[in-house]
Amino acid sequence: MMPVMNGFEFITQLRQVSQFGNTAVIASSASVFETDQYKSIDAGANAFLPKPIDAEMLLELLRKYLLLQWIYDDASKDNIASVNATPDNQEDIIPPNNEVLHKLLELVRDGDIEGIIEIAHQISMFDEKFNNFAQRITHFASNFQIKLLEEFVQQYLPLT
């Protein structure tokens, strides 16, 4: 069955109902096109959150629009920081073999964010020495930094 309306139309109609005029709307899509993000905001969304959802970004948007104050214990802060950390030192990054790098590059060029994240997960599960590489890949992909991701992968491939 086809949907009656798309997300843009839904937000526009929601904003026309006085009862929901001030309701916070966070639009989300797997689309990598900035135009879709702008369309969501133009339709009346307060914010746009790309998929896959970055939990920290979602929590920040919820805090902002619902006027919440998060209370963390010290252990939670450490866990959140370690999950979202990306290695700063290139020397600590060990890339996988060229076959995997070429597969990643293909996924990057196809814009397959889910595929990229899945490969990164597989890489880190294969051997922990690849964890920093996989974290960096996941960070770029989760933030839709496609150009940076492509450059990052290419630097480990031999020149052809």
LONUVEX-215602 format. One line per field, with one value per atom (N, C-alpha, C): residue number from 1; atom name; x, y, z. Coordinates in steps of 0.05 Angstrom, whole numbers. Atoms other than C-alpha are relative to their C-alpha. Last residue first. Layout:
REM LONUVEX-215602
pos [NUM:...];
site [CA:...];
u [X:...];
v [Y:...];
w [Z:...];
This chain:
REM LONUVEX-215602
pos [160:160:160:159:159:159:158:158:158:157:157:157:156:156:156:155:155:155:154:154:154:153:153:153:152:152:152:151:151:151:150:150:150:149:149:149:148:148:148:147:147:147:146:146:146:145:145:145:144:144:144:143:143:143:142:142:142:141:141:141:140:140:140:139:139:139:138:138:138:137:137:137:136:136:136:135:135:135:134:134:134:133:133:133:132:132:132:131:131:131:130:130:130:129:129:129:128:128:128:127:127:127:126:126:126:125:125:125:124:124:124:123:123:123:122:122:122:121:121:121:120:120:120:119:119:119:118:118:118:117:117:117:116:116:116:115:115:115:114:114:114:113:113:113:112:112:112:111:111:111:110:110:110:109:109:109:108:108:108:107:107:107:106:106:106:105:105:105:104:104:104:103:103:103:102:102:102:101:101:101:100:100:100:99:99:99:98:98:98:97:97:97:96:96:96:95:95:95:94:94:94:93:93:93:92:92:92:91:91:91:90:90:90:89:89:89:88:88:88:87:87:87:86:86:86:85:85:85:84:84:84:83:83:83:82:82:82:81:81:81:80:80:80:79:79:79:78:78:78:77:77:77:76:76:76:75:75:75:74:74:74:73:73:73:72:72:72:71:71:71:70:70:70:69:69:69:68:68:68:67:67:67:66:66:66:65:65:65:64:64:64:63:63:63:62:62:62:61:61:61:60:60:60:59:59:59:58:58:58:57:57:57:56:56:56:55:55:55:54:54:54:53:53:53:52:52:52:51:51:51:50:50:50:49:49:49:48:48:48:47:47:47:46:46:46:45:45:45:44:44:44:43:43:43:42:42:42:41:41:41:40:40:40:39:39:39:38:38:38:37:37:37:36:36:36:35:35:35:34:34:34:33:33:33:32:32:32:31:31:31:30:30:30:29:29:29:28:28:28:27:27:27:26:26:26:25:25:25:24:24:24:23:23:23:22:22:22:21:21:21:20:20:20:19:19:19:18:18:18:17:17:17:16:16:16:15:15:15:14:14:14:13:13:13:12:12:12:11:11:11:10:10:10:9:9:9:8:8:8:7:7:7:6:6:6:5:5:5:4:4:4:3:3:3:2:2:2:1:1:1];
site [N:CA:C:N:CA:C:N:CA:C:N:CA:C:N:CA:C:N:CA:C:N:CA:C:N:CA:C:N:CA:C:N:CA:C:N:CA:C:N:CA:C:N:CA:C:N:CA:C:N:CA:C:N:CA:C:N:CA:C:N:CA:C:N:CA:C:N:CA:C:N:CA:C:N:CA:C:N:CA:C:N:CA:C:N:CA:C:N:CA:C:N:CA:C:N:CA:C:N:CA:C:N:CA:C:N:CA:C:N:CA:C:N:CA:C:N:CA:C:N:CA:C:N:CA:C:N:CA:C:N:CA:C:N:CA:C:N:CA:C:N:CA:C:N:CA:C:N:CA:C:N:CA:C:N:CA:C:N:CA:C:N:CA:C:N:CA:C:N:CA:C:N:CA:C:N:CA:C:N:CA:C:N:CA:C:N:CA:C:N:CA:C:N:CA:C:N:CA:C:N:CA:C:N:CA:C:N:CA:C:N:CA:C:N:CA:C:N:CA:C:N:CA:C:N:CA:C:N:CA:C:N:CA:C:N:CA:C:N:CA:C:N:CA:C:N:CA:C:N:CA:C:N:CA:C:N:CA:C:N:CA:C:N:CA:C:N:CA:C:N:CA:C:N:CA:C:N:CA:C:N:CA:C:N:CA:C:N:CA:C:N:CA:C:N:CA:C:N:CA:C:N:CA:C:N:CA:C:N:CA:C:N:CA:C:N:CA:C:N:CA:C:N:CA:C:N:CA:C:N:CA:C:N:CA:C:N:CA:C:N:CA:C:N:CA:C:N:CA:C:N:CA:C:N:CA:C:N:CA:C:N:CA:C:N:CA:C:N:CA:C:N:CA:C:N:CA:C:N:CA:C:N:CA:C:N:CA:C:N:CA:C:N:CA:C:N:CA:C:N:CA:C:N:CA:C:N:CA:C:N:CA:C:N:CA:C:N:CA:C:N:CA:C:N:CA:C:N:CA:C:N:CA:C:N:CA:C:N:CA:C:N:CA:C:N:CA:C:N:CA:C:N:CA:C:N:CA:C:N:CA:C:N:CA:C:N:CA:C:N:CA:C:N:CA:C:N:CA:C:N:CA:C:N:CA:C:N:CA:C:N:CA:C:N:CA:C:N:CA:C:N:CA:C:N:CA:C:N:CA:C:N:CA:C:N:CA:C:N:CA:C:N:CA:C:N:CA:C:N:CA:C:N:CA:C:N:CA:C:N:CA:C:N:CA:C:N:CA:C:N:CA:C:N:CA:C:N:CA:C];
u [1:956:4:6:976:1:-24:974:-9:-2:912:25:-12:918:2:-28:907:14:-19:846:29:-4:807:22:-12:815:6:-29:802:14:-14:737:30:-1:715:15:-21:731:4:-26:689:23:-7:632:27:-24:627:12:3:557:23:3:566:-2:22:555:-6:25:601:-25:5:658:-27:4:654:-7:26:646:-7:19:707:-28:-1:747:-20:12:725:-1:29:742:-15:8:813:-31:-2:821:-8:21:795:1:13:839:-21:-20:888:-12:2:826:21:-25:823:0:-20:764:25:5:711:22:-8:739:-4:-29:738:8:-14:668:30:5:642:14:-16:675:-3:-27:644:19:-1:575:29:0:586:2:-26:605:2:-20:545:27:4:498:21:-9:527:-3:12:521:9:15:537:-14:28:557:-18:8:625:-29:-1:634:-11:24:612:-2:23:664:-26:1:717:-24:9:700:-2:29:706:-11:14:773:-30:-1:798:-15:20:775:-1:26:814:-22:10:873:-27:-12:882:-13:2:859:13:22:885:-1:-10:925:-22:20:912:14:15:955:-20:-18:1004:-13:0:947:18:-27:940:-1:-12:873:28:-29:834:11:-13:759:30:-28:721:9:0:645:28:15:643:3:-16:698:-14:-23:664:16:9:597:24:10:628:-8:-24:668:-8:-14:606:24:15:566:15:-5:619:-14:-27:619:5:-20:544:26:-17:503:16:-17:444:15:-9:412:18:-27:375:8:-8:314:28:-11:284:7:18:244:9:28:274:-20:5:346:-30:-6:351:-8:22:317:3:24:366:-24:-4:425:-24:4:399:3:28:392:-5:13:463:-30:-7:490:-13:14:452:6:-22:477:-14:2:419:25:8:437:2:-3:407:26:-4:411:1:-19:379:4:-3:344:21:-27:319:-1:-18:259:29:-15:218:19:8:171:14:27:169:-9:19:229:-29:0:269:-21:12:251:-3:29:264:-14:12:333:-30:-2:351:-13:21:325:1:26:367:-23:6:428:-27:2:426:-8:-26:452:-1:-9:382:25:-25:377:11:1:323:28:-23:304:-3:2:260:25:-27:259:-3:-1:194:29:-27:183:-1:-11:109:27:-26:95:13:-16:41:27:-27:14:19:-8:-52:29:-9:-57:9:18:-59:9:25:-24:-21:-4:44:-25:-2:22:2:27:1:0:15:70:-28:-9:104:-15:9:62:8:29:73:-11:1:149:-29:-8:145:-2:-28:108:5:-17:33:29:18:-21:16:7:31:-17:-16:27:-8:17:0:18];
v [17:53:16:-16:85:-19:-6:35:16:16:41:7:25:67:-19:-4:140:-27:-2:120:3:27:98:1:17:165:-27:-8:205:-17:9:167:6:30:176:-11:7:250:-30:-8:257:-6:18:216:7:-14:253:-17:-5:226:17:-29:232:9:-8:158:30:9:143:9:-15:186:-8:-29:159:16:-3:87:29:5:92:4:-23:123:-3:-23:70:25:4:15:22:-4:42:-2:-29:48:7:-15:-23:30:-17:-56:19:-19:-85:19:-26:-115:20:-3:-169:28:18:-197:1:27:-163:-20:-1:-94:-27:-4:-109:0:25:-138:2:18:-75:-27:-10:-31:-18:8:-74:9:29:-65:-10:5:10:-29:-9:15:-6:19:-27:7:25:16:-21:-6:80:-26:21:54:2:-14:119:-19:6:79:14:-12:112:-5:-30:96:13:-7:24:30:5:16:8:-22:47:-2:-25:-1:23:4:-60:24:-4:-33:-4:-29:-27:6:-13:-98:30:10:-125:13:-16:-81:-9:5:-113:16:28:-81:-3:6:-13:-30:22:-3:-8:12:64:-21:21:81:-14:23:121:-24:17:166:-25:6:194:-20:-24:227:-6:-3:164:25:7:175:4:-10:174:-9:-20:165:10:10:99:20:21:120:-10:-11:186:-21:-16:154:11:19:101:15:13:153:-19:-19:196:-13:-4:136:19:24:117:4:-1:188:-23:7:188:-1:23:228:-7:4:274:-26:27:300:-1:-2:366:-29:20:369:6:-15:429:-19:7:384:13:-7:417:-8:-27:422:6:-19:359:28:3:319:19:-13:348:-2:-30:331:14:-9:260:30:2:251:9:-22:276:0:-24:228:25:-1:170:26:-3:182:5:-19:155:0:11:118:20:28:159:-11:20:235:-29:19:279:-22:23:342:-18:10:396:-24:-17:440:-8:15:410:19:-6:459:-16:10:441:6:-18:486:-9:-25:446:19:7:380:25:3:409:-6:-27:432:-1:-12:362:27:12:333:11:-11:383:-12:-24:362:12:-25:294:23:-14:235:27:-15:207:15:12:159:14:14:204:-12:18:237:-15:17:296:-17:7:322:-19:21:357:-3:4:397:-23:26:413:-3:-4:487:-26:-21:484:4:10:418:20:17:441:-9:-18:496:-16:6:444:16:-15:476:-5:-28:454:16:-1:381:29:2:390:2:-24:416:-1:-22:361:26:5:307:24:-7:336:-3:-29:334:10:-14:264:30:4:236:16:-24:229:-6:-22:176:26:-19:121:22:-25:69:18:-23:0:25];
w [24:-192:-25:25:-127:-24:16:-69:-25:24:-25:-16:-7:46:-24:-9:28:7:23:-13:10:11:49:-21:-21:84:-10:-3:21:20:24:9:1:-1:81:-25:-18:78:2:12:16:18:22:46:-13:10:112:-22:29:123:-11:3:199:-29:-17:211:-3:12:152:16:25:177:-12:-6:248:-26:-11:225:6:22:181:10:17:238:-23:-14:287:-18:1:237:14:28:228:-2:5:303:-28:-13:313:-6:19:261:13:10:312:-20:-14:345:-9:-16:292:13:11:253:17:-12:297:-9:-29:280:14:-3:206:29:6:209:3:-23:243:-4:-22:191:25:6:136:23:-4:168:-5:-29:174:6:-10:101:30:8:80:11:-17:121:-7:-27:89:18:-16:18:29:-21:-19:19:3:-81:21:26:-82:-6:-4:-8:-26:-16:-20:4:17:-76:15:19:-32:-19:-14:23:-19:-5:-25:14:26:-50:4:6:22:-26:-17:37:-5:9:-22:16:23:-4:-11:26:64:-23:8:129:-28:19:153:-6:17:217:-19:18:249:-18:-14:310:-18:-4:268:13:23:244:4:8:314:-23:11:326:-12:-5:337:-14:24:337:4:5:401:-27:20:400:-7:24:437:-23:13:486:-25:13:503:-15:24:515:-14:20:561:-26:12:600:-22:16:610:-14:25:633:-18:17:685:-27:12:714:-19:-20:727:-15:5:679:25:-24:689:-5:-5:626:24:-10:629:7:-20:586:10:-23:550:23:-22:502:26:6:441:22:9:465:-4:-22:505:-7:-19:450:24:11:400:19:-1:445:-12:-28:455:3:-6:380:29:13:369:5:-15:421:-13:-26:391:15:-19:320:27:-22:279:18:-25:216:22:-8:189:-11:21:185:12:-10:238:-21:17:215:11:4:261:-18:-16:277:-5:-21:221:15:-27:186:22:-5:113:28:13:101:5:-16:152:-12:-26:119:17:5:49:27:2:73:-3:-27:96:0:-16:31:29:8:-8:17:-18:32:-7:15:-4:19:-4:36:-14:24:44:7:9:103:-24:25:133:-5:3:198:-27:24:215:-2:9:286:-24:20:300:-8:12:363:-19:-6:374:-14:-14:370:8:13:316:13:4:342:-12:-23:372:-2:-22:319:24:-22:263:24:5:203:22:-7:228:-3:-29:225:10:-11:153:30:8:133:11:-17:173:-6:-28:140:18:-1:70:29:4:80:3:-25:109:-2:-8:49:25:3:43:7:8:35:-5:-21:37:-11:2:-18:23:0:0:0];
